[in-house]
Amino acid sequence: MINIYPTNLIARPEHAPLNRTDIRIGDTVYLQPKEGPKIAGTIIFSSGLYGCNTYTADAVLDNKQGSTHLRLRFREQDIHHVDVRRPACVN
């Protein structure tokens, strides 16, 4: 597992609004590392830390060598887009 921290991410430009700010566990967020393509991760933890919300997400990157598991730790300003988790279907 590879850990990625805010120092390895490109922050969302200040003039670009985030499409959603009520980020919850299970939501998918898109982050831009300094090197490589955007990463989609699923939020697994959220906590107030040092005066702002800090998030942890897990992601899996598939490549020619197999799968690489990532653990991403970041703040709201590092998120470029949010997709809301879909509720489970109830029969």
LUMVO-616356 format. One line per field, with one value per atom (N, C-alpha, C): residue in three letters; x, y, z; residue number from 1. Coordinates in nm, 3 decimals, m for minus. Layout:
BEGIN
type = c(ALA | ...)
x = c(X | ...)
y = c(Y | ...)
z = c(Z | ...)
seq = c(NUM | ...)
This chain:
BEGIN
type = c(MET | MET | MET | ILE | ILE | ILE | ASN | ASN | ASN | ILE | ILE | ILE | TYR | TYR | TYR | PRO | PRO | PRO | THR | THR | THR | ASN | ASN | ASN | LEU | LEU | LEU | ILE | ILE | ILE | ALA | ALA | ALA | ARG | ARG | ARG | PRO | PRO | PRO | GLU | GLU | GLU | HIS | HIS | HIS | ALA | ALA | ALA | PRO | PRO | PRO | LEU | LEU | LEU | ASN | ASN | ASN | ARG | ARG | ARG | THR | THR | THR | ASP | ASP | ASP | ILE | ILE | ILE | ARG | ARG | ARG | ILE | ILE | ILE | GLY | GLY | GLY | ASP | ASP | ASP | THR | THR | THR | VAL | VAL | VAL | TYR | TYR | TYR | LEU | LEU | LEU | GLN | GLN | GLN | PRO | PRO | PRO | LYS | LYS | LYS | GLU | GLU | GLU | GLY | GLY | GLY | PRO | PRO | PRO | LYS | LYS | LYS | ILE | ILE | ILE | ALA | ALA | ALA | GLY | GLY | GLY | THR | THR | THR | ILE | ILE | ILE | ILE | ILE | ILE | PHE | PHE | PHE | SER | SER | SER | SER | SER | SER | GLY | GLY | GLY | LEU | LEU | LEU | TYR | TYR | TYR | GLY | GLY | GLY | CYS | CYS | CYS | ASN | ASN | ASN | THR | THR | THR | TYR | TYR | TYR | THR | THR | THR | ALA | ALA | ALA | ASP | ASP | ASP | ALA | ALA | ALA | VAL | VAL | VAL | LEU | LEU | LEU | ASP | ASP | ASP | ASN | ASN | ASN | LYS | LYS | LYS | GLN | GLN | GLN | GLY | GLY | GLY | SER | SER | SER | THR | THR | THR | HIS | HIS | HIS | LEU | LEU | LEU | ARG | ARG | ARG | LEU | LEU | LEU | ARG | ARG | ARG | PHE | PHE | PHE | ARG | ARG | ARG | GLU | GLU | GLU | GLN | GLN | GLN | ASP | ASP | ASP | ILE | ILE | ILE | HIS | HIS | HIS | HIS | HIS | HIS | VAL | VAL | VAL | ASP | ASP | ASP | VAL | VAL | VAL | ARG | ARG | ARG | ARG | ARG | ARG | PRO | PRO | PRO | ALA | ALA | ALA | CYS | CYS | CYS | VAL | VAL | VAL | ASN | ASN | ASN)
x = c(0.086 | 0.000 | 0.089 | 0.054 | 0.127 | 0.044 | 0.108 | 0.041 | 0.071 | m0.033 | m0.018 | m0.075 | 0.005 | m0.030 | m0.052 | m0.105 | m0.132 | m0.009 | 0.110 | 0.230 | 0.253 | 0.187 | 0.200 | 0.083 | m0.007 | m0.128 | m0.128 | m0.195 | m0.218 | m0.352 | m0.351 | m0.475 | m0.566 | m0.695 | m0.794 | m0.771 | m0.775 | m0.757 | m0.860 | m0.818 | m0.907 | m1.032 | m1.023 | m1.139 | m1.234 | m1.194 | m1.278 | m1.361 | m1.493 | m1.576 | m1.585 | m1.598 | m1.618 | m1.767 | m1.799 | m1.939 | m2.020 | m1.955 | m2.024 | m1.931 | m1.981 | m1.894 | m1.935 | m2.052 | m2.093 | m2.044 | m1.913 | m1.848 | m1.866 | m1.908 | m1.937 | m1.863 | m1.854 | m1.791 | m1.866 | m1.790 | m1.849 | m1.853 | m1.842 | m1.839 | m1.709 | m1.713 | m1.593 | m1.543 | m1.413 | m1.351 | m1.241 | m1.218 | m1.114 | m1.003 | m0.882 | m0.764 | m0.662 | m0.580 | m0.478 | m0.339 | m0.269 | m0.131 | m0.041 | 0.073 | 0.168 | 0.221 | 0.229 | 0.275 | 0.170 | 0.127 | 0.032 | m0.109 | m0.199 | m0.339 | m0.419 | m0.539 | m0.629 | m0.657 | m0.684 | m0.714 | m0.852 | m0.934 | m1.065 | m1.050 | m1.085 | m1.076 | m1.208 | m1.232 | m1.354 | m1.321 | m1.396 | m1.374 | m1.399 | m1.299 | m1.314 | m1.309 | m1.263 | m1.250 | m1.253 | m1.315 | m1.321 | m1.311 | m1.227 | m1.210 | m1.165 | m1.207 | m1.156 | m1.016 | m0.919 | m0.781 | m0.710 | m0.648 | m0.575 | m0.663 | m0.787 | m0.875 | m0.944 | m0.927 | m0.998 | m1.030 | m1.123 | m1.155 | m1.042 | m1.003 | m0.902 | m0.969 | m0.943 | m1.008 | m0.904 | m0.951 | m0.871 | m0.956 | m0.893 | m0.963 | m0.875 | m0.937 | m0.866 | m0.894 | m0.792 | m0.806 | m0.723 | m0.760 | m0.684 | m0.655 | m0.527 | m0.486 | m0.448 | m0.505 | m0.470 | m0.368 | m0.260 | m0.159 | m0.109 | m0.010 | 0.040 | 0.099 | 0.152 | 0.212 | 0.110 | m0.014 | m0.118 | m0.188 | m0.234 | m0.305 | m0.217 | m0.229 | m0.158 | m0.262 | m0.254 | m0.346 | m0.289 | m0.374 | m0.333 | m0.416 | m0.354 | m0.426 | m0.392 | m0.496 | m0.481 | m0.527 | m0.446 | m0.484 | m0.477 | m0.585 | m0.594 | m0.696 | m0.702 | m0.799 | m0.896 | m0.999 | m1.102 | m1.043 | m0.944 | m0.888 | m0.812 | m0.784 | m0.716 | m0.813 | m0.944 | m1.045 | m1.087 | m1.088 | m1.127 | m1.272 | m1.329 | m1.468 | m1.516 | m1.646 | m1.707 | m1.824 | m1.828 | m1.945 | m2.008 | m2.136 | m2.207 | m2.229 | m2.210 | m2.238 | m2.386 | m2.417 | m2.558 | m2.610 | m2.730 | m2.786 | m2.814 | m2.809 | m2.838 | m2.984 | m3.011 | m3.149 | m3.222 | m3.343 | m3.426 | m3.541 | m3.559 | m3.668 | m3.792)
y = c(m0.117 | 0.000 | 0.123 | 0.218 | 0.344 | 0.453 | 0.532 | 0.645 | 0.772 | 0.852 | 0.981 | 1.088 | 1.194 | 1.302 | 1.432 | 1.537 | 1.663 | 1.722 | 1.696 | 1.749 | 1.686 | 1.574 | 1.506 | 1.536 | 1.627 | 1.656 | 1.800 | 1.824 | 1.960 | 2.006 | 2.118 | 2.171 | 2.224 | 2.218 | 2.275 | 2.426 | 2.488 | 2.634 | 2.705 | 2.811 | 2.883 | 2.936 | 2.973 | 3.028 | 2.919 | 2.791 | 2.681 | 2.626 | 2.643 | 2.594 | 2.441 | 2.383 | 2.238 | 2.211 | 2.108 | 2.081 | 2.039 | 1.993 | 1.947 | 1.959 | 2.013 | 2.029 | 1.942 | 1.879 | 1.789 | 1.648 | 1.628 | 1.503 | 1.402 | 1.282 | 1.178 | 1.049 | 0.963 | 0.832 | 0.758 | 0.699 | 0.628 | 0.708 | 0.842 | 0.925 | 0.902 | 0.925 | 0.916 | 1.056 | 1.077 | 1.208 | 1.192 | 1.298 | 1.298 | 1.394 | 1.341 | 1.416 | 1.416 | 1.521 | 1.530 | 1.524 | 1.411 | 1.406 | 1.497 | 1.536 | 1.619 | 1.547 | 1.416 | 1.336 | 1.230 | 1.223 | 1.120 | 1.172 | 1.080 | 1.117 | 1.135 | 1.190 | 1.204 | 1.068 | 1.069 | 0.947 | 0.960 | 0.856 | 0.849 | 0.761 | 0.815 | 0.739 | 0.743 | 0.641 | 0.633 | 0.673 | 0.770 | 0.821 | 0.709 | 0.686 | 0.586 | 0.648 | 0.776 | 0.839 | 0.991 | 1.060 | 1.205 | 1.254 | 1.356 | 1.407 | 1.552 | 1.629 | 1.764 | 1.757 | 1.815 | 1.808 | 1.938 | 2.000 | 2.125 | 2.234 | 2.241 | 2.347 | 2.328 | 2.212 | 2.185 | 2.036 | 2.002 | 1.860 | 1.792 | 1.677 | 1.595 | 1.464 | 1.419 | 1.299 | 1.191 | 1.067 | 0.953 | 0.875 | 0.837 | 0.762 | 0.647 | 0.543 | 0.431 | 0.429 | 0.389 | 0.379 | 0.261 | 0.210 | 0.102 | 0.147 | 0.144 | 0.176 | 0.047 | 0.024 | m0.094 | m0.053 | m0.131 | m0.105 | m0.237 | m0.232 | m0.353 | m0.453 | m0.404 | m0.492 | m0.550 | m0.506 | m0.552 | m0.433 | m0.451 | m0.345 | m0.285 | m0.154 | m0.083 | m0.022 | m0.052 | 0.003 | 0.133 | 0.235 | 0.366 | 0.404 | 0.471 | 0.536 | 0.683 | 0.765 | 0.909 | 0.986 | 1.078 | 1.166 | 1.308 | 1.386 | 1.516 | 1.604 | 1.730 | 1.827 | 1.864 | 1.939 | 1.975 | 2.051 | 2.135 | 2.213 | 2.127 | 2.001 | 1.910 | 1.834 | 1.843 | 1.769 | 1.849 | 1.784 | 1.851 | 1.824 | 1.712 | 1.677 | 1.572 | 1.571 | 1.474 | 1.406 | 1.273 | 1.196 | 1.137 | 1.160 | 1.115 | 0.964 | 0.900 | 0.757 | 0.735 | 0.636 | 0.603 | 0.520 | 0.551 | 0.471 | 0.329 | 0.238 | 0.098 | 0.084 | m0.005 | m0.030 | m0.108 | m0.068 | m0.138 | m0.203 | m0.331 | m0.402 | m0.402)
z = c(0.000 | 0.000 | 0.000 | m0.084 | m0.095 | m0.029 | 0.058 | 0.123 | 0.045 | 0.021 | m0.046 | 0.047 | 0.068 | 0.160 | 0.084 | 0.150 | 0.081 | 0.009 | 0.060 | m0.005 | m0.142 | m0.170 | m0.299 | m0.393 | m0.351 | m0.429 | m0.476 | m0.589 | m0.638 | m0.585 | m0.514 | m0.457 | m0.568 | m0.541 | m0.633 | m0.638 | m0.755 | m0.762 | m0.675 | m0.610 | m0.517 | m0.586 | m0.713 | m0.784 | m0.834 | m0.823 | m0.871 | m0.754 | m0.759 | m0.649 | m0.651 | m0.534 | m0.523 | m0.544 | m0.620 | m0.654 | m0.532 | m0.426 | m0.306 | m0.187 | m0.075 | 0.042 | 0.160 | 0.154 | 0.263 | 0.229 | 0.240 | 0.202 | 0.315 | 0.276 | 0.376 | 0.344 | 0.444 | 0.425 | 0.315 | 0.223 | 0.111 | m0.017 | m0.007 | m0.127 | m0.203 | m0.333 | m0.416 | m0.443 | m0.419 | m0.444 | m0.548 | m0.622 | m0.726 | m0.684 | m0.681 | m0.639 | m0.752 | m0.759 | m0.863 | m0.798 | m0.816 | m0.765 | m0.847 | m0.790 | m0.863 | m0.985 | m0.978 | m1.091 | m1.122 | m1.247 | m1.287 | m1.305 | m1.343 | m1.369 | m1.240 | m1.255 | m1.139 | m1.079 | m0.948 | m0.874 | m0.813 | m0.829 | m0.764 | m0.640 | m0.524 | m0.400 | m0.325 | m0.245 | m0.164 | m0.021 | 0.031 | 0.167 | 0.269 | 0.356 | 0.462 | 0.601 | 0.611 | 0.741 | 0.723 | 0.816 | 0.816 | 0.959 | 0.981 | 1.116 | 1.113 | 1.211 | 1.226 | 1.288 | 1.220 | 1.267 | 1.232 | 1.329 | 1.308 | 1.247 | 1.288 | 1.243 | 1.110 | 1.046 | 0.921 | 0.912 | 0.824 | 0.805 | 0.730 | 0.780 | 0.715 | 0.677 | 0.556 | 0.503 | 0.472 | 0.477 | 0.432 | 0.333 | 0.221 | 0.117 | 0.071 | 0.023 | m0.038 | m0.187 | m0.264 | m0.409 | m0.458 | m0.573 | m0.637 | m0.780 | m0.815 | m0.951 | m1.021 | m1.136 | m1.216 | m1.320 | m1.329 | m1.430 | m1.487 | m1.573 | m1.638 | m1.539 | m1.428 | m1.328 | m1.230 | m1.239 | m1.146 | m1.083 | m0.961 | m0.889 | m0.781 | m0.766 | m0.660 | m0.567 | m0.439 | m0.341 | m0.285 | m0.280 | m0.231 | m0.110 | m0.016 | 0.094 | 0.085 | 0.069 | 0.047 | 0.170 | 0.216 | 0.327 | 0.275 | 0.297 | 0.233 | 0.303 | 0.259 | 0.310 | 0.199 | 0.235 | 0.136 | 0.016 | 0.039 | m0.072 | m0.173 | m0.139 | m0.232 | m0.322 | m0.292 | m0.367 | m0.490 | m0.607 | m0.731 | m0.768 | m0.725 | m0.757 | m0.658 | m0.630 | m0.539 | m0.609 | m0.601 | m0.644 | m0.519 | m0.502 | m0.382 | m0.388 | m0.275 | m0.265 | m0.289 | m0.367 | m0.392 | m0.277 | m0.230 | m0.121 | m0.167 | m0.073 | m0.105 | m0.145 | m0.237 | m0.281 | m0.173 | m0.147 | m0.049 | m0.124 | m0.106 | m0.172 | m0.088)
seq = c(1 | 1 | 1 | 2 | 2 | 2 | 3 | 3 | 3 | 4 | 4 | 4 | 5 | 5 | 5 | 6 | 6 | 6 | 7 | 7 | 7 | 8 | 8 | 8 | 9 | 9 | 9 | 10 | 10 | 10 | 11 | 11 | 11 | 12 | 12 | 12 | 13 | 13 | 13 | 14 | 14 | 14 | 15 | 15 | 15 | 16 | 16 | 16 | 17 | 17 | 17 | 18 | 18 | 18 | 19 | 19 | 19 | 20 | 20 | 20 | 21 | 21 | 21 | 22 | 22 | 22 | 23 | 23 | 23 | 24 | 24 | 24 | 25 | 25 | 25 | 26 | 26 | 26 | 27 | 27 | 27 | 28 | 28 | 28 | 29 | 29 | 29 | 30 | 30 | 30 | 31 | 31 | 31 | 32 | 32 | 32 | 33 | 33 | 33 | 34 | 34 | 34 | 35 | 35 | 35 | 36 | 36 | 36 | 37 | 37 | 37 | 38 | 38 | 38 | 39 | 39 | 39 | 40 | 40 | 40 | 41 | 41 | 41 | 42 | 42 | 42 | 43 | 43 | 43 | 44 | 44 | 44 | 45 | 45 | 45 | 46 | 46 | 46 | 47 | 47 | 47 | 48 | 48 | 48 | 49 | 49 | 49 | 50 | 50 | 50 | 51 | 51 | 51 | 52 | 52 | 52 | 53 | 53 | 53 | 54 | 54 | 54 | 55 | 55 | 55 | 56 | 56 | 56 | 57 | 57 | 57 | 58 | 58 | 58 | 59 | 59 | 59 | 60 | 60 | 60 | 61 | 61 | 61 | 62 | 62 | 62 | 63 | 63 | 63 | 64 | 64 | 64 | 65 | 65 | 65 | 66 | 66 | 66 | 67 | 67 | 67 | 68 | 68 | 68 | 69 | 69 | 69 | 70 | 70 | 70 | 71 | 71 | 71 | 72 | 72 | 72 | 73 | 73 | 73 | 74 | 74 | 74 | 75 | 75 | 75 | 76 | 76 | 76 | 77 | 77 | 77 | 78 | 78 | 78 | 79 | 79 | 79 | 80 | 80 | 80 | 81 | 81 | 81 | 82 | 82 | 82 | 83 | 83 | 83 | 84 | 84 | 84 | 85 | 85 | 85 | 86 | 86 | 86 | 87 | 87 | 87 | 88 | 88 | 88 | 89 | 89 | 89 | 90 | 90 | 90 | 91 | 91 | 91)
